[in-house]
Amino acid sequence: MPFSRPVAEIRWCRCGQAIQPQRSRNKIAVIENLGATLDQFDTIDFSDNEIRKLDGFTLLRRLKCIIVNNNRVCRIAEGLETCLPKLETLVLTNNSIEDMCDVDPLVSIKTLTYLSLMRNPVAHKPSYRQYVIFKLPQLRVLDFKRITLKERKESMAMFGGKKGEEQIRALSKRPKTFNPGELAAVPAPSKAQPSTDQIQRIRFAIANAKSLEEVQQLEAMLKAGQIPGHVEQQLQGITSNDETEMTEG
C-alpha cells in the first residue's frame, strides 16, 4: 500500500497516466507519502476527501495536473513550484478558500495555466476574477472560462500603478475572524486598594480575633486588597467596640 495513516484502506488504480484513490470508508485528510507513486503519473485526483491544506508534496517532476474537487481546502502552501516544477492544471472546485490572499501562494507557480476556484467563497467576492488574472498573468483559463485580452486590460487598469498596489495590499490582508469558543480578551478589573486606616483596622481585628478561622479570613482580605461592604461594617463595629472598651478601661 502506498499510503499509511490516514488512508490505510485506500487502494490505487492506474488509468493510463493518471492515478486516483478508490473510494473507501477512510477519507484523506492530509496529502502525504506521494513518493510511493515513484513519479509515474501526469495527473493525481484527490476529489471527495477531507483535505484542508494543499501541501505535503514530494518532488514530482512529471506531475502536470492536480484535481482536488469537493474537499475542505482553505490554505495553499508556499513554494509548491519546487515540488511541482511542471504543474499546469489545478482544479480546486468546491472547497473553502475564502480570502484573496489565499490565492497568492500560486503566484510563484509560473507553469500554472489552468485554474479552477469555482464554488469557493473567494469566487463570490468583488473583483475576484480581475485580482486572480492580475496576480497570475500566466493563466490562460480561470474557472473553465478562457481569459480574454479585455479582461487582462481591465485587471491591469484596476490593480496596476500605485493605486492598484494599495488595493492589492488591502485585499491581501487577512480579515480578523471570530472563532466559536474563543473569548475576546477583557482586561481584569482593577482592585480597589484599602486605605491606611482600613489596613490598620484589619490588623487590629486580626490581633483581637477569637478564632483561627477568623484570623485566616481577615489575613486573606488584607492580601486581596479588597474589603466587602458587609465586612467593612463588621470591622467598624469591632474597632468601635474595642475602642470604647479601651476608653472605659
Secondary structure, DSSP 8 states (H G I E B T S, - for coil): ----TT-TT--EEEETTEEEE---SS---S---GGGGTT--SEEE--SS---EE------SS--EEE--SS---EE-TTHHHH-TT--EEE--S----SGGGGGGGGG-TT--EEE-TTSGGGGSTTHHHHHHHH-TT-SEETTEE--HHHHHHHHHHHSHHHHHHHHHHHHS------TT--------------HHHHHHHHHHHHT-SSHHHHHHHHHHHHHT---HHHHHHHHHHHHHHHHHHHH-
